[in-house]
Amino acid sequence: MDTYTIGECARRSGFTMDTLRYYERIGLIEHITRTPTGQRRFNDDHLEWLSVLKCLRDTGMPVEQMHRFATLARDGDHTVPERIALLQAHKTAVDARMDDLAAKRDYLLGKIDYYKSIA
């Protein structure tokens, strides 16, 4: 399995190196090996997990909920119903934000049209 330095993992994942260190410190990322000199080495499994975290973060999930999701995922298949519930609740929140943004976008389009009509 390929391994990646923290810089390479940051480039591949879209997270900053500081965020990767923070996520490791709070337990969102586990089992990061280290070289004899103490440098972190990430692998493809980490990158796959980071893509999940990136989606959750980019859609506005609070770190506490991300941590809960990570814990559930590590606890095994018996937590699938709870993971589904957590993700469904998050989707509902995302949908509400999207609806709010769509309404604000429509308002902006109305303003643009108004200003074009008087220009």
Secondary structure as UniProt FT lines:
FT   STRAND          3..4
FT   HELIX           6..13
FT   HELIX           17..26
FT   STRAND          33..34
FT   TURN            36..37
FT   STRAND          40..43
FT   HELIX           44..58
FT   TURN            59..60
FT   HELIX           63..75
FT   HELIX           77..79
FT   HELIX           80..118
//
